[in-house]
Amino acid sequence: MYRFLLTPRWLGLTLLAVLAIPFCIFMGTWQLSRFDARVAAHQAAEKAPKPGTAPAIPLHDALASVGAQVTQTTSGRNITATGTYDAAHQFLVPGRVLDNKNGFYVLTLLRTSGGALPVVRGWLPGNASTATAGSVPPAPVGKVSVTGVLQAPESEGSDGVDTSGTLPSGQLGMISAATLVNLVPYPVYDGWITLDQATAPMRPVPPQAAPNTGLDMQAFQNLGYTGEWFVFAGFVVFIWLRLVRREAEVQRDLSLGLIPAPGEGDDADEAGDGAQARDAASVT
């Protein structure tokens, strides 16, 4: 009854199912590993010192070069940097909320010996488009030493990031080297710091936790995808068994003569049509 499983069509279907099941299981375990990594990172972040509370380290110890990446370990670290503010390249970062009030960041590039470091000197309420030069405190002149909390570069979809489209000159949607590379004529660190103190009327921007360390909606999406992939694997098994059972029933009915063999029904229909045609001709 099950000899049909050796036909090319059923061999192909079986091979497809055999390949699909481990693929679904692999994808499910991969999504589960991503969720486990998020949980581990969240637990490590809970045990680690809060951002900005650890002793400050020099910038070159946290980021050895301009191309170095801000990691979960270095993000949130207190760092010190020495250099000169580039007042000609100061940017306003709109669409930032602090204490449920809309406002913008004031970002100035600090030229250091290793590269330019984006420094968020503070937050101001209001609309960045209507801000005037007099309403934004100027950056200190000459060589300065600053202390702040290192933050990872922002990306599309990050909280507070303005992705509404092209911004006016002097404004910046995301704080990252990718957005600054075409705006300044020198290398920029792919990270930024928020100062622990700000010049009035600016307010210091609270540091954020390192990215991918919290149990946010994306983390639970990974858990949901895990369940979906395992369901897909079970669905493949269910469909294959259902098709096999249906085909076995058809083969059984054929062997018992309960249904005509393939082609016999068509011959019977053609014979019936021919008889009807002859009857019609005789009547005419």
Sequence and secondary structure as in RCSB ss.txt:
>XXXX:A:sequence
MYRFLLTPRWLGLTLLAVLAIPFCIFMGTWQLSRFDARVAAHQAAEKAPKPGTAPAIPLHDALASVGAQVTQTTS
GRNITATGTYDAAHQFLVPGRVLDNKNGFYVLTLLRTSGGALPVVRGWLPGNASTATAGSVPPAPVGKVSVTGVL
QAPESEGSDGVDTSGTLPSGQLGMISAATLVNLVPYPVYDGWITLDQATAPMRPVPPQAAPNTGLDMQAFQNLGY
TGEWFVFAGFVVFIWLRLVRREAEVQRDLSLGLIPAPGEGDDADEAGDGAQARDAASVT
>XXXX:A:secstr
  GGGGSHHHHHHHHHHHHHHHHHHHHHHHHHHHHHHHHHHHHHHHHS  TT S  EEHHHH SSTT    TTTT
T EEEEEEEEEEEEEEEEEEEEETTEEEEEEEEEEE SS EEEEEEEEEES GGG  TTTS     SEEEEEEEE
E    TT TT   SS   TTB SS SHHHHTTTSSS B SSEEEESS  TT B       TT S  HHHHHHHHH
HHHHHHHHHHHHHHHHHHHHHHHHHHHHHHHTSS  TTHHHHHHHHHHHHHHHHHHHH 
